[in-house]
């Protein structure tokens, strides 16, 4: 019985660790993609503002 509880505990902790690592990798990937998109939007906004200022 004690071996079963230890095995179950190891399985649950291993599963939690694996899911935590996967979630962490997903958050990092999402942050990288969001940062890249945000920089693209910022550059386009600067171009639009400079065009408007050049025309005035």
C-alpha positions, 0 to 999 in steps of 0.5 A: 500500500505504501509503495502505491501511495509513493508511486501515485505521488511521484506520478502526480508530481511528475505530471504537475511538473511537466504541465508547468514546464509546458505552460511556461514555454507557452507563456514565453512563446506568446510573449515573444510573438506579442512583443514582435507584433507590438513592435511592428504596430509601433513602427507602422504608427511612427511611419503614419505620424511622420507622413502626416507631419511631412504633409502639414 
